[in-house]
Amino acid sequence: MAIDYKWVIPNMEAYVEAEGEENVIFRVNWVYVGQDGEDVVSESAMQDYTYTAGEPFVPYEDSEAFEDVVIGWLEGSLDVPAMQATIAAGIALLKNPVKEELYFTWDMPE
């Protein structure tokens, strides 16, 4: 199967007002998820942005269209091919593990 990649944006942080605009996003908290069947690996972090007066400004909307705008910011700021390679390697390890955890069963809590 091919790996399906998806952005998840749990939240964004914004200034109520900055540079003459309202709801100026300065931080996007993101998760980038790769899924191949039941195997799922993700990376997550936050990405900061700075708005300067006079630059094009897209007003915040609670909409899928605005989510697409934010995803465009992320894809322009992050090394997505490197992230996909890391996620693909993680999925490959889930499918074909090279390590395992071993336990003494008599020491296992019940």
NORJO-V55224 format. One record per helix or strand of 2 or more residues. SS is the DSSP state (h for helix, s for strand). FROM is the first residue (numbers start at 1). LEN is the number of residues. If there is no record, write none. Layout:
ss->SS from->FROM len->LEN
ss->SS from->FROM len->LEN
This chain:
ss->s from->4 len->15
ss->s from->21 len->16
ss->s from->39 len->10
ss->h from->64 len->14
ss->h from->80 len->16
ss->h from->105 len->3
